[in-house]
Amino acid sequence: MRKITALTGGWRFGRRRDAVSESVALPHTWNAADGQDGGNDYYRGTCWYARELRSEETAGERLFLEVNGAAMTAEVYLNGKKLTRHEGGYSCFRVELTDGLEEKNLLEISVSNEDNTKVYPQKADFTFYGGLYRNVNLIAVPAEHFELLRDGTPGIKVTPSVDLRSRTARVTVETWHNGASVDITVNGETKTVERTAEFVIENVRLWDGVDDPFLYTATAKLPSGDEVSTRFGCRVFTCDPEEGFFLNGRSYPLRGVSRHQDLKGKGNALSFEDHAADMDIIRELGANTLRLAHYQHAQEFYDLCDENGIVVWAEIPYITMHMHGGRENTLSQMRELITQCYNHPCIAVWGLSNEITAASPVNEELLENHRALNELCHRMDPTRLTTMADVFMLEIESPILEIPDVNSYNLYFGWYLGELEQTDEFFDEYHARYPERVIGFSEYGADANPAFHSSRPEKGDYTEEYQALYHEHMLRMIEARPYLWATHVWNLFDFAADGRDEGGKHGENQKGLVTFDRQLRKDAFYLYKAAWNRQEPFVHLCGKRYVNRCEEETEIKVYSNLPEVSLYVDGTKIGTQSGRTVFRFRIPLPGEHLIRAEAEGVSDTMCIRRVSEPDESYIFNKAAASVTNWFDADEIDPSCFSIQDTLGEIRSHPQAGAIVDAMMARGASERGDVADAVKDNPALQRMMGRMTMLSLLKQGGADEERIKQLNRILQGIKK
């Protein structure tokens, strides 16, 4: 019989092997605090975990250690002898302990998240937590047992093939073990075979997404008593370049979010309860798909996706920067991802890489690495498609786009660069030029700190209101383009990026629809809930945290999944609107008021008040705000250039272009490799050319005097 013992307690921890004095429990990360506080100075190095193994824990014919997550590189020692090394921080690995056991046994694991040149990830916009941040187990099995070592295999692999017309599934079950025969059971039928058995399920109940995520179980048992089992689902995934994603033969647009696996105050050392709480929020939102970025997630979370019918994009951390010595690591991490996650019916696509051309040229080495990954995926799993998340400045003519089965773009028009409408233009151009290709929208978002507010929100102000407007535009854009096979908001939750210091917070990417601690849902969360969640009637008043307003008349915005919404001010009904998702009312604002929105028996309330001056606590970039006020009030001679003109228009004039280029060169000298990436990228240059100088200067953090000075110079140059 198989016995699994969780090694949760009894661990000692330290930065040196001879100084493991701190008592810790698993899961554990040493970057829970310093990886989230900004400064880009969190500890990246080697730490040690040590634990004595008790005699009752080591009983059994063969004993294996299972490590479900050790970031990023780990070495295992038993009684001073090194047993194995594993490179990759997000997958399971195992090592046999049997032959090294003594009367007393000391288990030591060194873990490193330090910089290196071959283990991904090394450059990305998130914290690379170090530690034994998932469960560590002892697995005792008989001498005759299922395979445990090869790429962290579960020892059993299930491949269902579904005929939708006859409602029949042909299920192939493969096993790996060191015995002569095995009993395999599926749907109440048992077959005794050497390795592989095939079953036919008539009138099959499909795994049908969020509507009916039905799961079957396959069990394999050896004569020794060792037994493994796995759940599986019978379903058919297909993609069409005109009509998008199909599930079981019906159109099933994938609309959802991305998720990082960390939490405020805990880092990536999550409990099952943490994973389950995240899934509850996903179901509340009404999403039917998740991009699990940018690495292999915990098996418990894939299980939750199976159970809840969430279609998943699973990927490896081949991200941002191609490393000359990292090819084998991309292949080994992909082998482990597919081996360990193959049986999960929720997974629809394997992701080859994310924004890999952001800091790397598209050369033959990069292309060959992707071809090798693509071939590996199809060889190991011919039932699923491959995909990539392409950085927004990647040319649509690039040969790398021809490698995966389907593609998806990360676009941030309206936040980092350009205007919101350029997203629409991008997809329209791509679809027109490559109508035979399947394309999706893998990342889009805008940072928002719920402390910041404005009645005139604009790009870069970090207000909750701008984030909401941004997503309103993107939701309309997506709904008008059914050919997008999948769309994923970046991100469901704010997450740690210790190198960031912006928007009033240190060490956080604030593009989440929900705050890092999961305690606050931003207004944009309710926009998507209104569009996607049809099971839970609700109304949501936007701007609850925007209490102090200085305008005479203000907009009250409501998100709801109901067709008609009424608004009450101080108990008096002021109007009813019919529509979908977004409802807008305007009301006069003398004094303080209680606002209530109501629809079909559900309601929401908030208080707002009129103040004489803008509330300074609501403004993140006060210098930018003053520039806006000055610029709006100033008179501009339209016959001359100004910062109101686009960069492209200004550069078309020799004198004006030379002035702007000189100014931008001075700014670039302060930005290092970021500026080089912009300078050397023609697509990015074209995008910038469509932006106004004012927008570029404000996003670049230019102060008021610098902006005024440039405008004065440009106003002296006739067009």
N, C-alpha and C positions, 0 to 999 in steps of 0.2 A: 504493500500500500504506500501511496505517496503522502508525505507529511511536509507541510509548509509552515515554517516558524518565522514570524516577523521579528526582525531585530530592531525594535523601536528604541528601547532604552539601553542604558549601560555603556554608552559611548563616551569616550574622552576625546577632546579636540584641542588642536593647537597649530601654530604656524611652523613649528619644528617637530621633527620626529621624536626628539628627546624632551619635548615640553608639551605633551598632550595632557593638560591639567584641567581644562574646562569641561564640566559635565554638560552634555547636550543630548537631546532626543531627536530622532529622525522622524520626518524629513527636516533638513537643516541647510541653510545657506549662510555664509559669513558676510554676505552683502545686503542683508535685509535693511540695514540703516544707511550705510555709506553708498550703496548703489542707487539710492533714491533721493539724495539730498543736494544734488548738483555739484558742480566743480570738476566733474570728470576725473575725480581722484580716488575712486573706490579701489579697494585692494584687489589687484590682479596678480596672483602668484600661486604658490603651492601651500596647501594646508594638509594636516594629517588627522585621521580618525582612527581610534584604536578601541578594541573591545575584547575581553576574555570570553571565550565560548564555553558554556557549561556542558557537562557531560551529557545531560539529557537533551541538549540541543544538537549534539553531534551524533546521536544514535541513528543507525540505519546502515544498510549495506553500501550505498554510494551516497555521498554528500556533495551538494553543489551550492555555491553562493550565487545569488541573483541580485544584481544591482540595476534598479530600474531607471536611474538617472544620476549621473555623476558629471558635473560640468567643470571643465570641458574634456580633460584628459585624466584618466585614472590608472593607478597601478595597485594591484592587490598582493599583499604579503601574508603568509601564514607561518608563524614561528620563525620570522626573520627571512624566509625564503620568498623571493619574488615569483608569483605564479602567472601573472598576465598583465598586459597593458591594453587599455581601450581608449581609442581616440574618437570622440564624438560625445557631446554632452546631453543628448536628448533621447537616446535609445537604450533599450535593455541589453545587458550583457551578463554572461554567466561564466563561472570557472569551477572546475572540480577541486574539492578540498581533500578527498578521501585519502590519497596516498601521503599527504603531508601531516595528517592528524597524529597528535601525541597524547600523552596522558593529560597534560594541560596545554591549552591552545590560545595563542594570541593572534587575533586577526587585525591587520593594519591596512588601511586604504589611504593612499595619497591622492589628492585631487588638485588639479591645476586649471585655472582660467587665465593664465598669463598669455601675453602676446606671443605668437609664433607664426610660422610661414606655411603651415600645411593643414591645420585643423580648423574647419569652418565652424562658426563665423569669427571673423577678425575685425570687420569694419561694418557697422550698421547703426541705425538710430534706435538702439535699445540697450539696456544694461545686460552685460554678460555675467549673470550671477554665478558664483562658484559654490560648490558644495555637494553633499549627498542629499539632494533636494526631493528625491522620491524614495519610496520604500526599498529597503534592503531585506532580503529573505534568505533563509536556509531551506533548501529543498532536499529531503531525504527520499531516495527511491530504491527499489530492489535492484539487483544486478541486471535483470532484464527490464529495460525501461525505455521510454520514449526519448528521442534526441532532445538535448537541452542546450548544447553549445553553439551550433552553427547559426550565426547571425541572430542569436536570441530567439530562435524559433519556438513557437508553441507546440511543435511536434505534430500538428494536424493542419491540413489545408483543405478548404471546401470551395469548390467552384460550381455554382448553380448556373445552368443554361435554361432560359425560359422561352417556351413557345407561347406567345400571347394569344394566338388564335385558338389553340386547343386547351389553354390554361394548364399546361403540363410543364413541369420542371425536371430536367435531368441533372442530378446532383452527383458530382465526382468528389470523393473524399480520399485524400492522400495522407499517408502517415509515414513517419520516420522513427525507427526503433531498432534495437539490436536483438529482437526475438524472431521466431520462425513464423508466427501467425498472429493475427489480431482480430478481435471482434469489433465491428463497426456498426453503430446503430443510428438510423435516421428515420424520423417520423414513425417510430414503432417497429421498424423492420431491421433485423440484425443479419449481417453477413460476416462469415469468417474467411479472411483472405490473407495473403502475404503482406501486402502494403496498401493496395488501392481497391476501392469498391465504388460501384455506381448504383445509384438509386433513382427511381422514377416516382415523382409525386404528382398524382392526378388531382385535378381541381385545386391547384396550388393556391394558397393564400399569399398574395404578393406583399412584399415590403413596399408600401405605397406612400412614402414620404410622411408628412405630418398627419395625413388623413388616417393612415392605418399602418404603422411601422411594425408589422408582424415579424416575429423572429422564430426560426426553427433552431433545433439543437442537434449537433452531431457529436457522438461520444465514441471513443475508441478505448478498448481495454485489452491488456495483455494477460496471458495466463498467470503471470507473476502477481497480478493485482494492480499494477501501475495503470493509471487511467488518466486520459485527458479529454476535455470536451471544449466545444466552441459553439457560439451562436452564429447563425448566418441568416441572410434574407434573400429571397428570390425576387429579383427586379431587373429591369432593362433600362439602361441609360443611353441616350443618343443625343447628338447635337446637329442642328441644321443651320446653315449660314443665313437663311432668311427668317426662320421661325424660332431660333434659339434652342433651348434645352427641352428634352422630352423625357418623361418618366413613365415607363410602362406603356408607351405608345401614345400618351396624351401630352399636349403642350403643358409645360410646368416651368414657367419662368423662375429662375433661381434669383431670389432677392434677399440679401442678408448683409452680414457684417463680418469683420475679421476679429480675431481674439489673440491677445498675448496672455501667457500663462502666469502673470504675476499680480500681486495684491499689495496695497499700501501696508507697510509695516511688517509684511511677511516675505516679501520677495517672491521667488518662485517655489518656495517650500509650502505647497498647498495641501490641505487635507481633502478627503473625499467630500466633506461637507462644503468646502469652498467651491469645488468643481460643481457640485449639485446646485449651489446657490447661483452660480453663473448661468447654468442651464435654465433655471427658473426665470431669470431676467431675459434670456434669449427667447423663451417661449412667450413671455409677456409681450415682448416686442412684436412677435408674430413672424420673425424671420424663418425662412425655410432652408437656408444655406449658411454655412460658416467656412470662411477661409482660416484654417488653423496655421497662423503665421508664427515665426518663419522657420519652423523646425518641427520635429516629431513631438506631439503632445502626449500626455499621460494616457495609458490604456483605459483608465477609468473614464476619461472624458470622451474617447471614441465610443465607449460603451453607452454613455449617456446620449450621444448623437444617434447611435443605433436605435436606442429605446424611444427616442423622441422624434424620429423621422427627419433628422437634419442632414441634408446633403452636404458632404464635406470635400473641400480641396485640401489635400495633405501634401506637405512639401518638406524639403531639406533646407538647411541653412547655407546654401550656396548663394551668397548675397553680396551685392554692392561692388566687391572687388575680387576679380579672379586672381588666384595665387598660383604662380608657376609650379610650386611644389604640392599643390593641393588636389590634383586630379584624383588620385587614389582615394582620398578622403571623401570626395563627393560620391564616388562609386560605392564605397563601403557604407556610407550613411544612407544612400538610396537602397542598397540591398537590405539593410536592417529595417528601414521604414516599410518596405514592401513585405518582407518576410514576417514582421511582427504585426502588421496591420491588414494583411491581405483579406482576412475573414470578415472584416467589418463591412457590412452592406452599405453603410452611410457614405463610404468613400467613393467618389465618382471620378476624380482625376488625381494624377501624381504631378506635383509641381517640380519642374527641373531647377528653377532658380528664381531669384527676385532681384530686379533692378541691377543685374550683373554688369550692365554696361555703364552704370553711373560713374564708376571710377576705373573702367577698363575698356580698351579699344576692342572693336569687333574684328579680331584677327583669326587666323587659322587655328591657333591653339585654343582660343575660346570656343570657336565653332566645333572643333573636334571633341572637346570636353562635353558639349551639349549633345552632339551626335551619339557619343558613347553612353551618356545617361539615358537618352531617348531609346536607344537600342536595348539597354539593360531593362528598362521598364517594360517594353513590349515583349522581351524574352521571358521575363519573370511573370508578367501578367498581361496576356493579350486581350483581357476582357475590359480593360479600362483605357481611357485616353490620357495623354500627357498634355501639359500646359506650361506656360511661363507667365510671370508678372513682369511686364516690360516697363522700363523707366520712361517717363513722359517725354524726354527729349530724344528717344530712340527713333531714328528715321523709319518710316513705315516700309521703305524699300529694302531695309536691312536683310541680309540672307539668314540671320539668326531666327527671323520670324517664320521661316520655312521649315524649321526643325520639329517643333512640337505639333501635335494633332490640332490643338486649338490654342489661341492666344488671348491675353487679357492685358490691358494697359493700366498703369498707375498714372492718373492725371490730376493735377492740382491747379488748373486754371481757376482764377478767382481767389486763390489764396497765395501761393508762392509767386506765381507769375500770371500775367494776362488777366482776361476777364472771363466771367462765368460762361458767356456764350461761345467761347472758343472750344469748350468741351463738346458742344453740339456740332460745331464745325469740324472738329477732329474726327468724330465718329462718322459723320456724313461723308467726309472725304475718304476715309478708310474704306467704308462699306461700298462706296461708288467705285473705287479703284480696284478693290479686291472682293467682289461679290461672292466669290466661291469660298472665301475664308470665314471661319467662325471666330468672332471677336467678342470680348467681354470687357468689363470695367472692374479691375481688381482692387484699386484703391482710389478713394477720393475723400476729402475731409477738410475741415478748417478748425483751428484751435479755438477753444472758448474757455475762459475762466468765469464761472458763475457769479463772481463778484463784480464783473464789469458789464455795463449796460449803456445803451444809447437809443434815442429815438431816431437818430440818423446813422445807423450802423454802416461801417465800411470795412473793406478788406484791410486786415492787419490790426484791427482795434481790439481783438480778443474778446469781444462782447458775445454774450449769449445770443443776442439778437442777430448779429451777423452770421453766426453759425447756423441759426435757424433759416435765415434767408438763403444762405448758400445751399442748404440741403433741400429747401423748397424748389430751388431751380433744378438741382440735380434729380430730384424725384420726377419732376415734369419731363426732363430730358430723357430719363430712363423709360418712363411709361410711353413715350412717343417712339421708342426704338425697340420693338419686340425681338429684333434679331440679336440683341445682347444676350449671350448664353448664360451669363451670371454677372451679378453686380454685388460688390462688397464694400460697405462703408468702412473707412479707416478712421476710427476704430470703435469697437463697442465700448471699451473701457479706456480711460486715461491709463498710461503705463510709464514705467521708469525708463528714462533716457538720461543718464547722469551727466552727459555732456551738454544738456540743454539748460538755458537760463533765460526764460522768456515768458511773456504773458503773466507776470506776477508770481510765477512759481519756479522753484529750483528743481532741476532733475526730472521734469515730467514732460511728456508729450501729451498735450491736452485736447487732442482731436476726438477723444472719446465722447460717446453719447451719454455715458455714465461716468461719474468721478472715480478716481483710482480706488477709493475705499468702498465703492459700490453703494454709498449712502445717498447720493443725489443723482436723479435723472435730469439731465439738461432738457430744455424745451425741445430740441431737435429729436430727442428720443421719442417724444409723443407724436411728432410728425410721422415717423415711420410706423409707430404703433397704430396711428389712425389709418395709414395706408395698408398695413399688412395684417393687423389683428382684427379678424371679423368675428371672433368668438366672445369677446368681452366688451360690451358697450361702455363707452366712456366719453367724457369731455375734459379737456385740459385748457386752462387759462394760461397763456404765455405771459412772461414778464412778472411772475410773482415776486421775484427778487428785485425787480425794478420798481421800487416803491416811490421814491422821490422824483417827481417829474416837473420840469419848469415850463412846459408849453401850456397854452390856453386850451388847446384841444389835443387829445391823445388818441392813438389807435389801441383798441383792444382786440387781440387776436386769439382765436380759439382753434385748437386742433380736436377733431372728433372723427370717429368712424361711423357716426350716425348722419342721416341725410338732412337734418334740420336742427338748428341751434337757436335758442333764444337768449338774449342778454338782459340782465337786470342791473340797475344802478340804484343802490340804496333802497332796494325792494320794488322799484318801479320798472316795469318792462319797457325797454326802449326800442326793441326790434327783434325780428326773427329772420334768419337767413336760411335758404336752402342751398345745398352744394355738396362738395366732397372734400374732406380732409381739412381744408383751411377756410376759416370764416373770419371776416374782418368787420369790425364796427368802429365808428369814430364817435367819441363823446366829448362834451365840454368838460373842463377840469378846474372848477373852482373848489378849493378846500380839499377835504378828505372824503373818500368814497369807498363803500363796500360794493364790489363787483361780483356778480354771480352769473355763470353760464349754465344753461340747463337744456337737456334733450332726453326725451323718452325716459324720464324718471331718474336720470343720473345728473350730477351737477358738480361744479367746482367753484370755489370762491377765492377772492384775494382782496387786499386793501391797497389803494394807491392814494397819493396826496400831491397837491400842487405846492411847489417851493419856488422861492423868488430867484434863486441862483442854481446853476447846475451842481449836482452833488459830486464833488471832486473824487470821492471814493469810488465812483463808478468808472472813472477814466484811467486806463492803463498808461497810454502814451500821451501825457499832457502836452508835450512839445508838438507832437503831430496834430493834436486837436487844435492848438493855437495856430498852426500853419494853415489848417483847413479854414478856420475862421478868417484869418488874414487874407487868404487867397480868394475866398468867395467875395470879400468886401472890396478888393482892389479892382481898379479898372485895367483891363488888358486891351492893348491895341492889336486887333486881329490881323492887321496887315504885316505885323512883325512876329517873329518866333517868340514862344513863351514855353513855360514848363507845362502848359496845357496841351502842347503838341506831342505827338508820339516820337519815340526815339528814332524810328525809321524816317519820319518826315524831317526831323532835324538833321539827321545824317545825310540826307539827300542834298543838303546845301553845304558847300565846301567849308565856309567860314564857321557856320553854326556847328557843323559836324565835328570840326577839329577841336572846338572849345569843349564840347560835350565829351569827346573821346579822351581828351587830356584830363578832364575832371574824373572820368570813370577809371582811367589808368591809375590815378593817384589813389582812388578808393580801392582798386584791385590789389595794390601793393600791400594793403593791410589785411587782405582776405586769403592770401596764400593759395593752397590747392583748390579751394572752392572757386576762386576767380579763374584759375587755369582751366577748370572744367567748363566754365561758361565760355571763355575765350576760344577754346578749341572745339566748340560744338556748334555747327551751323544751324541745326534745328532750334537750339536754345536761343541763338542770336536772332533768328526770325521771330520767335515768340516774343522776345524782348522788344523787337522793333515795332510791335503792335501796341505796346504799352505807352502811356503818357509818361513824360519825364517826372511829373509830380508823383505818380504812383511808384515809379522805380526808386525815386529818392526817399520817399517815406518808408518803403519796404526795406531800403538799405540803411535806415536809421539816421538819415541826414538831419541836422538840426535846422531850426527856422532861419537863422542868418545865412547859412550856406544855400538854402533853397531860394531865399530872397535875392541873394547875390547873383546866382545863375539866371534867375528870371530877369533881373535888371539888364544883364549882358545880352540875353537873347532878345529882349525888347528893343535893343539897339540895332538889330539885324533884320533888314527887310526880307520878306519871303520872295 
